[in-house]
Amino acid sequence: MKRQKRDRLERAQSQGYKAGINGRSSEECPYQATDARTNWLGGWREARQDLQSGLFR
């Protein structure tokens, strides 16, 4: 059970990262559950920081 939950949260983080890299707004988070939403937004923030630091050009 724990593995399934971790995979779901990792997927949310990964999708948030992809959304951030593609320039989507944080308001477009598709998750309602608090834990998944938190991971999605964490991935989104990480991607935005990577963009600002020049990692992607």
C-alpha positions, 0 to 999 in steps of 0.5 A: 500500500505504501508503495502505491501511495509513494508512486502516486505522489512521485507522479504528481511531483513529476507532472508539476515539474513538467507543468512548471517547465512548460510555463503553466500557472500554479493555478492549473494544478489538477489535484484536490487531495492535499498530499498530491497537490503539495507534491505537484506544487513542489515540482512546479516550484522546483521547475520555476527555480530551474528556469530562473537559474538558467538550467533550461534555455 
